[in-house]
Amino acid sequence: MFFKDVWRDVQAVKERDPAARNAFEVLFLYQGIHALIMHRIAHWFYKKHMFFIARWISQVSRFFTMIEIHPGAEIGAGVLIDHGAGTVIGETAVVGDNCTLYQGVTLGGVGTAKGKRHPTLGKNVMVGAGAKILGSFEVGDNASIGANSVLLKPLESDSTAVGIPAKPVKLNGQAVEKKHKLAQVNADISKLAETIDILNERLSQMEDLLKKNGIDTSGLKNNRDTTEFTDWVI
């Protein structure tokens, strides 16, 4: 399993980093791969409750790679840590398969309480350079977090978030703002149709009242059908 995961990490670099020439170069010269190899060793000791040696390995790895991964973090296969300098992954963080983390990324906590306090990334998540994901929540599969963004809340699958604090700007490839505007337009149309129905009802009541008083209402135009109007607007 260890060697299989390492090989998947190497393949991930070859597939997603255009600067990578071959597997030999990636394995021996890429600090992201070195950090992941050292982490997988440290994590094995951590699960065996050999915390001191696990932490010692992670500290040695940080010294040589400038990437800090707590030995308690769970890292999936096929992960790419591109460049990686300044990347920090906390103890209870989870990184799913095929995720991509650029330099300066932080998967951190927001408190000092014990237990789960770091984020969980689903599969195929992309985290841009300098982005911070802080807190115990989930980021869905295929999500993207823009460079230098600060994400403090859960993020849906297939969505993109940017900003400080980070907010979703795309969902399933469609701009979130446009979807909200369309929903607002449809709500306004529905409200307008209801208003027209009320006016038509009142007009009908006025006609009945006028007829009772002997007044001819044949000249009044009364169109109670709002279907054509709403269909035209939509």
Secondary structure, DSSP 8 states (H G I E B T S, - for coil): -HHHHHHHHHHHHHHH-TT---HHHHHHH-HHHHHHHHHHHHHHHHHTT-HHHHHHHHHHHHHHHS-EE-TT-EE-SS-EE-S-TT-EE-TT-EE-TT-EE-TT-EEE-SS--SS--S-EE-TT-EE-TT-EEESS-EE-TT-EE-TT-EE-S-B-TTEEEETTTTEEEEETTEEHHHHHHHHHHHHHHHHHHHHHHHHHHHHHHHHHHHHHTT---TTS------HHHHHHH-
